[in-house]
Amino acid sequence: MTDAPIRKSPSTGAGSPDVWGLYEPDTGSIQYVCACPETKQAALIDVVRDFDPQSFATGTKAMDRVLDLVAREGLEVVQILDTHPHADHLMASALLAERTGAPTAIGEKVREIAELWRDLYHLPDAFDAEQDFDRLLADGDEVRIGKLTARVALSPGHTLGSITYHVGDASFVHDTLMMPDMGSSRCDFPGGSAAELWDSIRAILDRPGETRLFIGHDYGTEERDEPAWEATVAEHRARNKHVRDGITKAEFVETREERDATLGLPDRMLAALQINLRGGRLPEAESDGHHYLKMPVDRF
């Protein structure tokens, strides 16, 4: 898939947000704009900073598409939200905060994720979550978006600190579910757990059947080339290949762990986490004015 569609999922009524999904083809990521139809205030969720894994060059093309949409729709950005420190793309959060003045937020267990990666990178003084994010969100916390409320739910499994944002009848479920024809997301990174991912997914699927679930990634299938990112709870419960009703937790864990054992590391992962655990910031420039990353050898 090489196209980069933008699609709007309109509000369904009182308490329901307008949602735009913007596909980022280099990483198969979906960036979201979640807006209050009445006040036009908006949250930006899981926005991507461009990164070339061969040259390590960065850019803002993906982020700029999001800000262009915000301007076209007359929206005011009031929240910059991430669901977890992403392994397959760079976060644009810090750049978005500079451009919009809106605060950034992520789940509070980013502190524990940082502890794991300080060891793996041998960077004992790196990754100060309190400094790099404006707010660290706990399970049950709330974030205001105009007259809407985003409620935070801890959803571990893909990472130990992943969170879901529930906004009316829309849920941003990140790297838990994929589209029903793809199933679920991997959970073999440090701190991940197939058993915890199952529990997180079932909590999401306990929501009303008409709830719109917006996923974090799509890579298409042999039968479907067009990217997709929205399905309802009812659709997932009826036909998700990994977690539809009738599949047991033990069956899921076996399927997920067998699948994960065949997967290599994402090509951006070791660079991305070193930046994302800084809120999307590069390490401080060195004496020559350039930024450098540190890569572990023989750790994976």
SULPE-V615468 format. One record per helix or strand of 2 or more residues. SS is the DSSP state (a for helix, b for strand). FROM is the first residue (numbers start at 1). TO is the last residue. If there is no record, write none. Layout:
BEGIN
<<SS;FROM;TO> <SS;FROM;TO>>
END
This chain:
BEGIN
<<b;6;9> <b;18;24> <b;29;35> <b;41;45> <b;48;51> <b;58;59> <a;61;72> <b;76;81> <b;90;91> <a;93;100> <b;103;107> <a;110;121> <a;129;132> <b;135;137> <b;142;145> <b;148;154> <b;163;167> <b;170;174> <a;194;205> <b;212;215> <b;230;232> <a;233;239> <a;249;260> <a;269;276>>
END
